[in-house]
């Protein structure tokens, strides 16, 4: 997967007064990327797109660089106490992605340059919860790794938490440009997670992301660098070859990581689900999608935020849960399954 080069980069004027903002601005000029200034990273004009499809793909090719002014962090249950706001959105074009319903019609990639303010606020949250450990999630609404070559935000955050006895950091990625993070002084306080799926799911639905083999290769490097590791398997689909393909994926992962992992990995297992809004948005952007979006085949479940979602029926959920628990136990005997939903 080559480095992400946006089609356009939009800057809040004050953002280039920060070292990261200035570096990104100069880098965009060097790469010949069209740049312009905007009033606010929250109200972005200048991204073309008349149809839902055009708006989506143009958004995915737009980098917005701004200052995070709200320094109150969102909570992030159950996986962490707080979100750490570094980046919003992602360059991947996964057809099923829940961010399709939360980031608007033009899901541009946004980078925050005032990292020192953000980490100072994290320090305040850590102090408030002493002597408990406070966990921060770096990818609740993003995949921050593709823009790391420009921003350096992950490395800076990893090294910040490396010095915080009562702070922990975690983030997840589908991408593979991990080399700049391998020598970071993490002190085992950052959990580096990869989002993986069967080869056919990645090929069909996870556009502009690296194939499974490259993700596992990156995971090998990260494991060798001593990071605690985790894997999100999701969304898990129930289709004809699902058992053999997910089984092979797990066996291959275990074989490749053998002898490299210092701490047993943690797994998060998420089955495919969708809301009515998500289905509508997905069909606007990907009209020929092969995603299983037939409501008749699903069970309707009310969610905690007042809207309902379509999940797999109970028998299929039970079957998938039993399969993954048994297979993970077989290939990673010491691994922990954090949850299956």
Residue pairs with C-beta under 8 A, 6 or more apart in sequence:
1 175
1 176
1 177
1 209
1 210
1 214
3 146
3 149
3 177
4 91
4 146
4 147
4 149
5 31
5 33
6 28
6 33
6 61
6 62
6 63
6 109
7 33
7 34
7 58
7 61
7 62
8 33
8 34
8 35
8 36
8 46
8 47
8 61
8 62
8 63
9 24
9 25
9 28
9 33
9 34
9 35
9 62
9 63
9 64
9 65
10 35
10 36
10 37
10 38
10 44
10 46
10 47
10 62
10 63
10 64
10 65
10 108
11 21
11 24
11 25
11 35
11 36
11 37
11 38
11 64
11 65
11 66
12 37
12 38
12 39
12 40
12 41
12 65
12 66
12 67
13 37
14 67
15 21
15 25
15 65
15 66
15 67
15 113
16 22
16 25
18 67
18 113
18 114
19 113
20 111
20 113
20 115
20 151
20 152
20 153
21 65
21 113
23 150
24 63
24 65
24 111
24 113
24 150
24 151
25 35
25 65
27 150
28 35
28 63
29 35
33 63
36 46
38 44
38 45
38 46
38 64
40 66
41 64
41 65
41 66
41 67
41 110
44 62
44 64
44 106
44 108
47 55
47 58
47 59
47 62
47 106
47 108
48 54
48 58
49 55
49 56
49 57
49 58
49 59
49 105
49 106
52 105
52 281
52 284
52 285
53 284
53 285
53 287
55 105
55 106
56 93
56 100
56 105
56 106
56 107
56 285
57 93
58 106
59 89
59 103
59 104
59 105
59 106
59 107
59 108
60 89
60 91
60 93
60 107
60 108
60 109
60 208
62 106
62 108
62 109
63 108
63 109
63 110
63 111
63 147
63 150
64 108
64 109
64 110
64 111
65 110
65 111
65 113
66 110
66 111
66 112
66 113
67 112
67 113
67 114
68 85
68 112
68 114
68 117
68 118
71 117
71 118
71 121
73 82
73 83
73 84
73 85
73 121
73 122
73 125
73 136
74 82
74 83
74 85
74 140
75 81
75 82
75 83
76 82
76 83
76 136
76 137
76 140
78 339
79 135
79 137
79 170
79 268
79 338
80 135
80 136
80 137
80 170
81 125
81 129
81 134
81 135
81 136
82 122
82 125
82 134
82 135
82 136
82 137
83 136
83 137
83 138
83 140
83 141
84 118
84 122
84 136
84 137
84 138
84 157
84 169
85 112
85 118
86 111
86 112
86 115
86 118
86 138
86 142
86 144
86 151
86 153
86 154
86 157
87 109
87 110
87 111
87 112
87 139
87 142
87 143
87 144
87 147
87 151
87 153
88 103
88 109
88 110
88 141
88 142
89 99
89 103
89 107
89 108
89 109
89 110
89 141
89 142
90 97
90 99
90 107
90 109
90 142
90 143
90 146
91 109
91 143
91 146
91 147
91 208
92 143
92 174
92 175
92 206
92 207
92 208
92 209
93 206
93 207
93 208
94 174
94 205
94 206
94 207
94 209
95 204
95 205
95 206
95 207
95 282
95 285
95 286
95 289
95 291
96 205
96 235
96 272
96 274
96 282
96 291
98 278
99 107
99 141
100 107
100 278
100 281
100 282
100 285
101 275
101 277
101 278
101 281
102 141
103 141
109 142
109 146
109 147
111 147
111 150
111 151
111 153
112 118
112 153
113 151
115 153
115 156
115 157
119 156
119 157
119 160
122 136
122 160
122 167
123 164
123 167
125 134
125 136
126 134
126 164
126 166
126 167
129 166
130 166
131 166
132 166
133 166
133 167
133 168
134 166
134 167
134 168
135 167
135 168
135 169
135 170
136 161
136 167
136 168
136 169
136 170
137 170
137 171
138 144
138 154
138 157
138 169
138 170
138 171
139 171
139 172
139 173
143 172
143 173
143 174
143 175
144 151
144 153
144 154
144 171
144 173
145 154
145 171
145 173
145 175
145 177
145 178
146 175
146 177
147 153
148 154
148 155
148 177
148 180
148 181
149 177
149 180
152 180
154 171
154 181
155 180
155 181
155 184
157 169
157 190
158 169
158 181
158 184
158 185
158 186
158 190
159 184
159 185
159 186
160 167
160 169
161 167
161 168
161 169
161 186
161 189
161 190
162 184
162 185
162 186
162 187
162 189
162 190
163 185
163 187
164 189
167 189
168 189
168 190
168 191
169 189
169 190
169 191
170 190
170 191
170 192
170 193
170 230
171 190
171 192
171 193
172 193
172 194
172 195
172 230
172 232
173 193
173 194
173 195
174 194
174 195
174 206
174 209
174 210
174 215
175 209
175 210
175 218
176 210
176 214
176 215
176 217
176 218
178 192
178 218
178 221
178 222
179 221
181 192
181 222
181 225
182 221
182 222
182 224
182 225
183 225
184 190
186 225
186 226
186 227
188 226
188 227
188 228
188 263
190 227
190 228
191 227
191 228
191 229
191 230
191 266
192 222
192 227
192 228
192 229
192 230
193 229
193 230
193 231
193 232
193 266
193 268
194 215
194 218
194 219
194 222
194 229
194 230
194 231
194 232
195 215
195 231
195 232
195 234
196 212
196 215
196 216
196 231
196 232
196 233
196 249
196 253
197 206
197 212
197 233
197 234
197 235
197 236
197 249
198 212
198 237
198 242
198 245
198 246
198 248
198 249
199 211
199 212
199 245
199 249
200 239
200 241
200 245
201 235
201 237
201 245
202 209
202 211
202 212
203 211
204 290
205 289
205 290
205 291
210 218
212 249
216 252
216 253
216 256
216 257
217 256
219 229
219 231
219 253
219 256
219 257
220 256
220 257
220 260
222 229
223 229
223 257
223 260
223 261
223 262
224 260
226 262
228 262
228 263
228 266
229 257
229 261
229 263
229 265
229 266
230 265
230 266
230 267
230 268
230 338
231 253
231 265
231 266
231 267
231 268
232 267
232 268
232 269
232 270
233 246
233 249
233 267
233 268
233 269
233 270
233 324
234 268
234 269
234 270
234 271
234 272
235 270
235 271
235 272
235 273
236 242
236 246
236 269
236 270
236 271
236 272
236 320
236 324
237 272
237 292
238 271
238 272
238 312
238 316
238 319
238 320
239 292
242 320
243 323
246 323
246 324
246 327
247 327
250 327
250 328
250 331
250 332
251 331
253 331
254 331
254 332
257 265
264 332
264 334
264 335
264 336
265 332
265 335
265 336
266 335
266 336
266 337
266 338
267 324
267 328
267 332
267 335
267 336
267 337
267 338
268 337
268 338
268 339
269 321
269 324
269 337
269 339
269 340
269 341
270 341
271 311
271 312
271 317
271 320
271 340
271 341
272 291
272 292
272 312
273 298
273 301
273 309
273 310
273 311
273 312
274 282
274 291
274 293
274 309
274 310
275 303
275 307
275 308
275 309
275 310
276 308
277 307
279 293
282 289
282 291
282 293
283 289
283 293
295 310
297 313
298 310
298 311
298 312
298 313
299 310
299 311
299 312
299 313
299 314
300 308
300 309
300 310
301 308
301 309
301 310
301 311
302 308
303 309
311 317
312 320
320 340
321 340
324 337
324 340
325 337
325 340
328 335
328 337
329 335
